[in-house]
Amino acid sequence: MNPPAPYLRGCSGFRAAPRRQVLQAGVLGALGISMADLFRLQAEDRSGVTIAGGKKIEPHAMSVIQINLPGGFPHHESFDPKPEAPVECRGSFGVVRTSSGEVFSDNLPKLAGIAGKITVVRSVVGKIPDHGLATYHLHTGYTPSTVIDYPQMGSIVSHELGPRGELPCYIALPGKNVSGGGTGFLPSVHGPFETGGDPATQKKDFRVRDFSLPSDLTVEQLNRQRFVRDTVEKRIRALEANPVLLDTMDEFHARAYSLLTSSGAQQAFSFEGESSEILDLYGSQVTGDVKGPDNRFHPKGLAERLIIARRLVEAGVRFVTLEYGGWDCHADVRKSCIDQMRPFDYAIAGLVSDLERRGLLDSTIVWVTSEFGRTPMINKESGRDHWARCYSMMIAGGGFKQGLVYGASDSTGGEPSRDAITLENLMATIYHQLGIDPNKELVAFGTRPIEIIRDAEVVKSLLS
């Protein structure tokens, strides 16, 4: 195997993190835990964490699709170019104007074309220019502590709102970032359902473990097995066993059976009915300008992940998280961008446009994240290093103002010059739009009240 290109190697902290941890779906099977057991655990969790306070908030959004760009997305080469800065700061790319007169990097012409539908925040302030620690901060709203482990945003959403359909509340495609923490002090049932299969590589052959019958088991055979179980339970009832327990187990098995045989659940995890026009809209065949080891250009698969994410939201999933690319460009930031930016530009613009025309954009928050940005100055290896003091994120839908560029960085993109917004307050604003009070206290370990986001302030000027 050829060694990775220099711009893909990144620093040792970024390379050391596994691409995803052991997949939950596979673990369930390996441990002999059935889907019915999972539902039983969910039921047992109802009183797992005591709720203290929290005001009722009317939700403006029902779902979140988080697209994380691991490694540190370069804001100069994307949403916050500096065309007037010296070349060692502005880099080698030009700019493209939006309809409102703002400028994006010319790496993002498609997103510039729909800038009236999105919000760009150019003044996000992080805390830690370290991959693992900053990724934990991004997903939880807290910096890591040796005293307590905090839950991810998706886990909070699962705990506070619960599922709104047959499918799990929180899904990671194909798995979560291992550095982003877990369920923290919440019960483990609020962790993401990790699909295992990846639509980016499997395309139309995408399959999810635990959401389809084994190849050697037909629905008729499943029904016969269910008949046998029902017969046994009837005999047990005749022996005056605990009827409440049996009724509860009936519910668990019924939910598992429903998922395994539900056409709606199966369709959500498939490309059934997706036209070639939709695939083109998301840029399914769009490639970067860097050839692979086989000397050919290859699509990146983000389009397929986003189409499945949209289908999951349509089916009622509340929080979908996925990742794209590797952006730790300490060397040759230009090559990193010409390889990865074009598929990103097509796919994100396609998702926003598709959600809008399906009537889903108002109820879905599209959130493009990264653990930090890149340095204002290009280094001696033509790359950019870690920078958490000011960077950019993109949001669309869910009641956020459309066509807004919020905040500004200084002339080199190194510090906020206007309307700095902490990562915590941006997360608090997203929680607020979902109908979750970010100042609400959850009681950990039975005695310790912990705010969902400490000292959170909702940034109302971001909201329509």
PyMOL commands that set and color helices and strands:
alter all, ss='L'
color gray80, all
select helices_A, chain A and resi 6-9+12-16+24-30+35-47+87-90+109-113+115-117+131-140+153-161+178-180+188-190+199-205+219-238+243-261+263-268+276-281+302-314+333-357+361-363+423-433+460-462
alter helices_A, ss='H'
color red, helices_A
select strands_A, chain A and resi 50-52+63-68+95-97+103-105+118-125+170-173+193-194+319-323+364-369+373-374+386-387+391-396+404-406+408-409+416-418+421-422+441-444+448-451
alter strands_A, ss='S'
color yellow, strands_A
deselect
rebuild
show_as cartoon
